[in-house]
């Protein structure tokens, strides 16, 4: 049995990861501030009630060095899995300093705390937003990184700190770059849930006039990739976690229409600033190092997500 410290453990990926680790017999401490920046804290609290009843939950801020030190001294951890972050590229355009402070400064605080406590492994959840869409598919050896949003820039900067910390202090670091993760208990600020919610409620979807594609990756597939990376214990690696199959947003809407049993109402709009044309993972490295083989299609994932929304999410909004 291993013991893991997960920041952002009440978030979408974090809660699923904690549940999967505990299901196989591992022990988990969740560190989360339950902030309501992207969506109401009620969803995070509901995740905690559904997923984290067997985990120790510590409510705290990753910028609080004293609180981090105290939390990490709670037990002897086999790894820190750092998922806490302010997400959403578009929202970052209105809060550049906040995203830099939390995503970069918070990562540095956690690297320092993990080293001070002698934690032997550090996993950092970066993002596909560190890339730009000038060359596809997105490969881990792309350099220099040229993100299009403050969020992407903050993740790229945090990656540099992780690499530097590994070189200076010998801390084994694995950087994972997930691509457009969706599914039950997901983030309501992301396209799959936004579109599904509007279809179910009969509201109009705003869709860019020029086509956009996203490498939608189902939550269960991402969790398998993260756990495999944890178990492999790399000295230093950067690995994409995506299907490698970009999907037009229009095709996502068709899949959601089928899952919802209703037609979407669509209004075309100009593309907002900071929005990438495509995200497209080169999954070669993940397949080689992690035997990564995502198997949930967007059509199947949409059905699972919509079923959860009807049963759990929509009642939570009333």
C-alpha positions in Angstrom: 0.0 0.0 0.0 1.3 3.4 -1.0 0.5 6.8 0.5 -0.2 9.8 -1.8 -0.7 13.6 -1.3 -3.0 15.1 -3.9 -3.4 18.8 -4.3 -6.7 19.8 -5.9 -8.1 16.5 -4.8 -11.7 17.8 -4.8 -11.4 18.9 -8.4 -12.5 16.9 -11.4 -9.4 14.8 -12.1 -8.2 14.9 -8.5 -11.4 13.3 -7.0 -11.4 10.6 -9.7 -7.7 9.9 -9.1 -8.1 9.7 -5.3 -11.0 7.3 -5.6 -9.1 5.0 -8.0 -6.0 5.0 -5.8 -8.0 4.2 -2.7 -10.0 1.5 -4.5 -6.8 -0.4 -5.1 -5.8 -0.1 -1.5 -3.6 3.0 -1.4 -4.0 5.8 1.2 -4.7 9.4 0.1 -4.5 12.8 1.7 -6.4 15.5 -0.3 -5.3 19.1 0.0 -7.7 21.6 -1.6 -9.0 25.1 -0.9 -12.5 24.5 -2.4 -12.4 27.8 -4.2 -15.3 28.9 -6.4 -13.3 30.6 -9.2 -14.6 28.5 -12.1 -17.8 27.0 -10.7 -19.7 26.9 -7.4 -18.0 25.0 -4.6 -21.1 22.9 -4.2 -19.9 20.6 -6.9 -16.5 20.2 -5.2 -18.2 19.5 -2.0 -20.5 16.9 -3.7 -17.4 15.3 -5.2 -15.9 15.0 -1.8 -19.0 13.4 -0.4 -19.2 10.9 -3.3 -15.5 10.1 -3.8 -13.4 11.1 -0.7 -15.2 9.6 2.3 -12.1 7.4 2.9 -9.5 10.1 2.3 -8.2 12.6 4.8 -9.2 16.1 3.5 -7.1 19.1 4.5 -8.6 22.5 3.4 -5.7 24.7 2.5 -4.0 27.1 0.1 -0.9 25.9 -2.0 0.5 29.4 -1.5 0.6 28.9 2.3 4.0 27.5 3.0 3.3 26.9 6.7 0.1 25.0 5.9 1.8 22.9 3.2 4.6 22.0 5.5 2.2 20.9 8.2 0.0 19.0 5.8 3.0 17.1 4.3 4.3 16.3 7.8 1.0 14.4 8.4 2.4 11.2 7.0 5.3 9.8 5.0 4.2 10.1 1.4 5.3 8.1 -1.6 4.5 10.9 -4.0 3.0 14.3 -4.3 0.5 14.6 -7.2 0.1 18.3 -7.9 -3.3 18.9 -9.7 -4.3 22.2 -7.9 -4.4 25.1 -10.4 -6.6 27.9 -11.7 -7.7 26.6 -15.0 -9.5 27.7 -18.2 -7.5 29.7 -20.8 -10.3 32.2 -21.5 -10.9 33.1 -17.9 -7.1 33.6 -17.5 -7.3 36.6 -19.9 -9.0 38.6 -17.1 -6.7 37.5 -14.3 -3.2 37.1 -15.5 -1.6 37.9 -12.1 -3.8 35.5 -10.2 -2.9 32.6 -12.6 0.8 33.4 -12.4 0.6 33.6 -8.6 -1.3 30.4 -8.0 -0.1 28.2 -10.9 3.6 29.2 -10.8 4.1 30.4 -7.3 2.0 27.6 -5.8 4.0 25.0 -7.7 7.2 26.4 -6.4 5.9 26.3 -2.9 4.9 22.7 -3.3 8.3 21.7 -4.8 10.0 23.3 -1.8 7.7 21.7 0.7 8.0 18.2 -0.9 11.8 18.4 -0.9 11.9 19.6 2.7 9.8 16.6 3.7 11.8 14.1 1.7 9.0 13.1 -0.6 10.6 10.8 -3.2 8.4 11.5 -6.2 6.6 14.6 -7.7 4.0 14.5 -10.4 2.8 17.7 -12.0 -0.4 18.1 -14.0 0.4 20.5 -16.7 -1.9 21.1 -19.7 -2.2 20.8 -23.5 -2.5 24.7 -23.3 1.3 24.9 -23.1 1.3 24.2 -26.9 0.2 26.3 -29.8 -1.5 25.0 -32.9 1.1 25.9 -35.5 2.3 22.3 -35.8 0.3 19.2 -35.1 0.2 16.7 -33.5 1.6 18.3 -30.3 4.8 16.6 -29.3 6.5 16.7 -25.9 9.8 17.7 -27.5 8.3 20.9 -29.0 10.5 23.9 -28.2 10.1 26.7 -27.4 6.6 26.4 -26.0 4.4 29.2 -27.2 1.1 29.2 -25.3 -1.7 31.5 -26.4 -3.2 32.3 -22.9 -2.0 33.3 -19.5 -3.2 30.0 -18.2 -1.0 28.1 -20.8 1.9 30.4 -20.0 1.6 29.7 -16.2 1.6 26.0 -16.8 4.7 26.3 -19.1 6.5 28.4 -16.5 5.6 25.9 -13.8 7.0 23.1 -16.0 10.3 25.0 -16.1 10.4 25.3 -12.3 9.8 21.5 -12.1 12.6 20.8 -14.5 14.9 23.2 -12.7 14.0 21.7 -9.3 14.8 18.2 -10.5 18.2 19.3 -11.8 19.1 21.3 -8.6 17.7 19.0 -6.0 17.5 15.6 -7.6 13.7 15.3 -7.0 12.2 12.8 -9.5 9.6 14.7 -11.5 7.0 13.5 -14.0 5.1 16.2 -16.0 1.8 15.1 -17.5 -0.1 17.1 -20.1 -3.8 16.1 -20.2 -5.9 17.0 -23.2 -9.5 18.3 -22.9 -10.6 15.9 -20.1 -14.3 15.4 -19.7 -16.8 13.0 -18.2 -19.0 12.5 -15.1 -18.4 14.9 -12.3 -16.6 17.1 -14.8 -16.0 20.8 -15.0 -19.1 22.9 -16.0 -16.9 25.6 -17.5 -15.7 23.2 -20.3 -17.4 22.7 -23.7 -18.8 19.2 -23.1 -20.8 20.2 -20.0 -21.6 23.7 -21.3 -23.1 22.2 -24.5 -24.9 19.3 -22.8 -26.4 21.7 -20.2 -27.7 24.0 -22.9 -29.1 21.1 -25.0 -30.9 19.7 -22.0 -32.3 23.0 -21.0 -33.3 24.1 -24.5 -30.9 27.0 -24.6 -28.8 28.1 -27.5 -25.1 27.1 -28.0 -22.7 29.7 -29.2 -20.4 28.0 -31.7 -17.4 29.6 -33.5 -17.9 30.3 -37.2 -14.5 28.9 -38.0 -14.2 25.2 -37.0 -12.5 24.2 -33.8 -11.2 20.8 -32.9 -10.3 19.3 -29.5 -8.6 16.1 -28.4 -11.3 15.1 -26.0 -10.1 12.5 -23.6 -12.4 10.6 -21.2 -11.7 10.9 -17.5 -11.2 7.1 -16.9 -8.6 6.9 -19.6 -6.7 9.9 -18.1 -6.8 8.3 -14.6 -5.2 5.1 -15.9 -2.4 7.2 -17.5 -1.7 9.1 -14.3 -1.7 6.0 -12.1 0.6 4.2 -14.5 3.0 7.2 -14.4 2.9 7.1 -10.6 3.8 3.4 -10.6 6.6 3.8 -13.1 8.5 6.3 -10.9 10.4 8.1 -13.7 13.4 10.3 -12.9 12.2 13.0 -15.2 9.7 12.8 -18.1 7.1 14.9 -19.9 4.2 12.9 -21.2 1.0 13.8 -23.2 -2.2 12.2 -22.0 -4.6 12.5 -25.0 -6.4 10.2 -27.4 -4.6 11.6 -30.4 -7.9 12.0 -32.3 -9.1 15.6 -32.5 -12.9 16.0 -32.8 -14.7 18.9 -34.4 -16.9 20.7 -31.9 -19.8 20.3 -34.3 -19.3 16.5 -34.0 -19.2 16.7 -30.2 -22.6 18.5 -30.4 -24.0 15.7 -32.5 -22.8 13.1 -30.0 -24.4 15.2 -27.2 -27.6 15.5 -29.1 -27.8 11.7 -29.4 -27.0 11.3 -25.7 -29.6 13.9 -24.7 -32.2 12.8 -27.1 -32.7 16.5 -28.2 -31.5 18.8 -31.0 -29.2 21.6 -30.2 -30.0 25.3 -31.0 -26.9 26.8 -32.4 -25.9 30.5 -32.8 -22.7 31.3 -34.7 -20.2 33.8 -33.2 -16.7 35.1 -33.8 -13.9 33.2 -32.2 -12.9 34.7 -28.8 -9.2 35.7 -28.2 -6.9 33.1 -26.8 -8.7 30.2 -28.2 -6.7 27.6 -30.1 -7.8 26.2 -33.5 -7.0 22.6 -32.5 -5.5 20.5 -29.8 -4.0 17.3 -30.9 -1.8 15.0 -28.8 1.0 13.0 -30.1 0.4 9.9 -28.0 3.5 8.0 -29.1 5.4 8.6 -25.9 2.5 7.7 -23.7 2.0 4.5 -25.6 5.7 3.6 -25.3 6.2 4.5 -21.6 2.8 3.9 -20.1 1.2 1.4 -22.6 -1.4 4.2 -22.9 -4.4 3.1 -24.9 -7.5 5.3 -24.4 -10.6 3.2 -25.2 -13.6 5.5 -24.5 -14.9 7.2 -27.7 -16.5 10.6 -27.6 -19.9 9.1 -28.4 -19.6 6.7 -25.4 -18.2 9.3 -23.1 -20.9 11.8 -24.0 -23.6 9.2 -23.0 -21.9 8.6 -19.7 -21.5 12.3 -18.9 -25.1 13.1 -19.8 -26.4 10.3 -17.7 -24.5 11.6 -14.7 -25.7 15.2 -15.4 -29.3 14.1 -15.4 -29.0 12.0 -12.3 -26.6 14.0 -10.1 -25.6 17.4 -11.6 -28.9 19.0 -12.6 -30.6 18.2 -9.3 -27.6 19.8 -7.6 -28.4 23.1 -9.4 -32.0 23.3 -8.0 
